[in-house]
Structures are given as C-alpha cells and as structure tokens.
Amino acid sequence: MNSTIAEINIKNLVYNYNSIRRKTKSKVMAVVKADAYGHGMIECVKVLELQKNSPEYYGVALLQEAIELRSSRVTIKPILCFAPIDFNEFKYYKNIIPTITSEDQIEKLLKVKLNFKLKIHININTGMNRLGINFISAIENIKKLSKIKNIIIDGIYTHFATSDEKNKKFAQLQLSRFTKIVEELKNQKINFGLAHAANSGAVLDMPNSYFDMVRPGISLYGYYPSLETSESIKLKPVMSVKSKISHIMEIDKGETVGYGRLFKANHNTRIGTLPIGYADGLSRALSTKLRVIIGNSIAKQLGRISMDRISIEIPKSTKLHQDVILLGRKGN
Ligand SMILES: Cc1ncc(COP(=O)(O)O)c(C=O)c1O
C-alpha cells in the first residue's frame, strides 16, 4: 500500500465554515469547485450538509462538476455552475443553475423554446474581465432576461480581481459598480433574486460586499487567499499530507542524489526516500526547496523531485517507516 496520504480534517472544515457564517451573517454559497480545492467535493459537501446552518448554495466551475455533485445525491441545495451556459447541454439545467455571461447568450435564449422553468444567475463583469456582461449594459440586459418566459433570475453576481490585495482601491471600484446595479434594479422593481460578490478576500476584508450571499472557496479549506489579507477570521488548514520513510541508505561525501545529480553531498549523508513525487502533484519546481517534518525536526529534501519519489536528508535516529509530514504541523 502507498503510505502517502492526504488527511482531511473535517473538524477544521466545519470550524472554518461556521466562522465564516458567524462573521458574514448572510447566506453562504460554499465553493466546492476543483474537487473542493483538492479536498474531495462529495465528502466535503456531505460534511457541510450535516451542519445546522448548512450552506444555502454550492458553487462549481464546470458543468461536469455540477452533474457529479447533483447525481451523488448528497445535497438537494441549488448548485450554481460558474461556467457560461452550454446550449448543447440544456437538459441538465432542470436542476443545475447555469450562469449567463454574455449578451450573445441572451440573444440565443430569446430563441430557445423553454419547456421548463430555467433558473439562471447572471455574471456581471465589473472589472475582472474574464466572464460576464459588462456592468454598463447590465441593467438593460437583466431587463431583457426578466421578460423571457420561463426564465427565473435567481441571482446576479460579480467576481473581484483584487480583494486579496492590501490596496482595495480596485476592489472597491468593482464593488461600487455592482452596488449601483443592485440599487437600480431595486428602484426599478426588477426581480434579480440574490446578489452575491464576496470571495474569500472580500469575506475577510470587505464587509460592505456581503449582499445576500457570500461565495467563499479557499478560506473554507483553511487558507488565507494571500499574505496581504487580514486574518479577521481565524482559519484552520483542513489538509495535511503525510508519508513514511520507505527506504534508507548512506552515501559518501562527493556522491550525488537523483536525476540531474542536482545534490552533491559535502559530507557522508543518510538519505531517506518517500513515496511521493510530481505524479501526486508535488510540483517539480519545489525541487531542493522543500522541507518536511520528521520527528521533532525539519529535514531538507535533496535534489530533483522525481515522478513518484523524493529523497530527504535524515538524522541517525530516523527509522524505516517513520512518519513524515509534508504539509501540516506538529506541535509548534
Ligand atoms: C466565481 C467564483 N466565486 C468564488 C470563488 C471563490 O474564491 P476564493 O477561493 O478566493 O474564495 C471563485 C474561485 O476562484 C470563483 O471563481
């Protein structure tokens, strides 16, 4: 058996989720795209669904992810797919919410004969310039959509480009563009469902962006989105990566280790090998820079990271099969 594991601490996932909930006091769309940022989408949703105040929505990037989550039956909550609506896959939108991201899609929707009530969210581009209907023409486009038979506008949203930066000038500009649209829709009594904008950076540092719902991703899994945000919510990392020493050898001064002979020993060196490499997602770019926890000390990784192995310099006391922490903590 492979002794390398990613351990998911569900207590910490619940802790982060509840902390976000407590601070924002709004509805939560838990962003579980990319397999819940690598933490296992189905398992994470199962855990979140067990909470008293479970998320009102789930957010994913791709239709495939939404289909997987829906067909797992772990939740009956709405699932929003951030990807542009796909007119070839309409059948799935009976119980998955697509995003309208362009005026072209609105023109197409005007021509589709809808035989069911289609719930949509509208992405409004306020400056991210990745997806979305331009904020300047948003009102007229939302009006157009609101008049299409069998279309229900369940939400409108925008996405911040810089909410995780210390300087919030651009994020505040995006926010003011979005806020104006929300207010104008209210004034004109156009139903737009839920307004939402806040990703993790905004959840931490922009309380004026919470609207009806927040959309945290990375913070759920215990990480601050950058080193520049505040730590206004205490977060606990959810994942640890652990392995065991699978082989020990001694090399003499002057010998080298691994592909490309990147590491050359300047003294007799004891080497432990771990069964993890870039096939497991351990970036090759970390070669020679990686440090691991072994016993009560930090050990250096030596040479180039291989596809399924790395070598580390170990002290005399290290034993075969001893535990090693690659991501995580031990004491302090
Ligand atoms: C549309 C959208 N909303 C919310 C998020 C969550 O962002 P974060 O992980 O920074 O909280 C993402 C992820 O990038 C996203 O694409």
The ligand as an SDF file (V2000), in Angstrom:
LIG
                    3D

 16 16  0  0  0  0  0  0  0  0999 V2000
  -16.9480   32.8560   -9.3570 C   0  0  0  0  0  0  0  0  0  0  0  0
  -16.1510   32.4850   -8.1440 C   0  0  0  0  0  0  0  0  0  0  0  0
  -16.6600   32.7740   -6.9280 N   0  0  0  0  0  0  0  0  0  0  0  0
  -15.9990   32.4690   -5.7950 C   0  0  0  0  0  0  0  0  0  0  0  0
  -14.7590   31.8510   -5.8340 C   0  0  0  0  0  0  0  0  0  0  0  0
  -14.0460   31.5620   -4.5340 C   0  0  0  0  0  0  0  0  0  0  0  0
  -12.8680   32.3070   -4.4700 O   0  0  0  0  0  0  0  0  0  0  0  0
  -11.8600   32.1340   -3.2240 P   0  0  0  0  0  0  0  0  0  0  0  0
  -11.2740   30.7710   -3.3440 O   0  0  0  0  0  0  0  0  0  0  0  0
  -10.8550   33.2160   -3.4030 O   0  0  0  0  0  0  0  0  0  0  0  0
  -12.6790   32.2890   -2.0100 O   0  0  0  0  0  0  0  0  0  0  0  0
  -14.2030   31.5350   -7.0820 C   0  0  0  0  0  0  0  0  0  0  0  0
  -12.8740   30.9270   -7.1480 C   0  0  0  0  0  0  0  0  0  0  0  0
  -11.9780   31.4280   -7.7550 O   0  0  0  0  0  0  0  0  0  0  0  0
  -14.9190   31.8570   -8.2620 C   0  0  0  0  0  0  0  0  0  0  0  0
  -14.4390   31.5600   -9.4610 O   0  0  0  0  0  0  0  0  0  0  0  0
  1  2  1  0
  2  3  1  0
  2 15  2  0
  3  4  2  0
  4  5  1  0
  5  6  1  0
  5 12  2  0
  6  7  1  0
  7  8  1  0
  8  9  2  0
  8 10  1  0
  8 11  1  0
 12 13  1  0
 12 15  1  0
 13 14  2  0
 15 16  1  0
M  END
$$$$
